[in-house]
């Protein structure tokens, strides 16, 4: 399944899961953000056991340990209660999930204190591509709505020198991710690579944005419906 369909399917599975029953799913990367999303929506009733970690396959068994009334919502697409997360996971979880969101959708963040660190990353990395709205600011509970706006389409990559071109479609999804990130790490300012995928790789764009401080551009050379080709360039500071 494409990432957004994986997400919808697994949320529905847990919502309908009877107490004491479980399901097992296999993914191509660590699905930890989904664990925190389950807990954010349904509370502390989620059993989460890794049966296989790493490599190409991540296998997880999910159990509903107790009954619960999950949070129902129509105005947002995802809920992340930061109070239920390990602080070391916050950055990865929030921006991985943000990368999967469709444009125009809203993520709700709930925190015990003002989530300024997360807000600063949005300011530095996604300027002009999101809106940040406080819905509640009270001691012990801050509620923020982050709306993903229509992204800017950078054009600065046009003058960058292309040093590699590759097609990730023949490879396992985990390997595709590794190929793109390794290629990005090897770029010098003013250089670019072009890769081809079978679906919109925009979540990778947001992960690169969140995980590095170097200026870069992301330019669609072909945008679907069956072939997606992207030019990624490190720009000169």
C-alpha positions, 0 to 999 in steps of 0.5 A: 500500500502507499503510505497514506493508505497504510495509515488509514487501514491500520487506524481503522483496524485498531478502532474496530479491534475487540478487547483482547484481540490483536493483529500483526502487520509488516512495514518497511520502516519502524512504524513507531509514529503509529503507536503514538497516534494509537495512544493519542486517539485511544489512550493507554490501551495499546499493546505494541510488540515488535516481532521483527525489528530492522532490515527490510521488514518490521513486524509488529503485533498490536493488541487492544488491552482494554476497552476505550472510547476513541477520540472522534474528529472530522476537522483534523486528519491526525492527533499527536498527544506529545504528553504520551511520547518519549521526549527523544521520539518527539521530533521524529514522530511529529515530522514523519507524520507531517510528511505523510499528511496531504496538503490542506490537512491539519495535525493537532498537537497536544502538549503540557507546555508550549511546544516551542521546539517543534514550532521553531523547526516548522519556522526554520524548515517549512516557512510559508508551507504551514499555518500554526494556530493555538486552539488552547493555551492553559497550564498543563494543556496547549493545543495547536493546529498545524495545517499543511498548506500548498507547498512552494515549488522551488526552482533554484535547482535549475542551475545545479549540476546533476551528478547522478540519476537513478530509478528506485522503483525496482527496490524494496521501499526501505532500500529506496529511502536509503538510496535517496538519503545516501545520495543527499548526504554525498551532494556538495553545494551546487550539485543535484541528483534525479530519482524516479519513483512510482508514487509521490515521494513528498514525505521524503522531502519533509524528512530531509527538511526536518533532519538537516540544516543545509539549504536544498531544493526539491523540483518535480520533473514529472509528477504522476500519475504512474511515474514521479521524477524529482530533482534534489539539489543542495544550494549554495548558502 
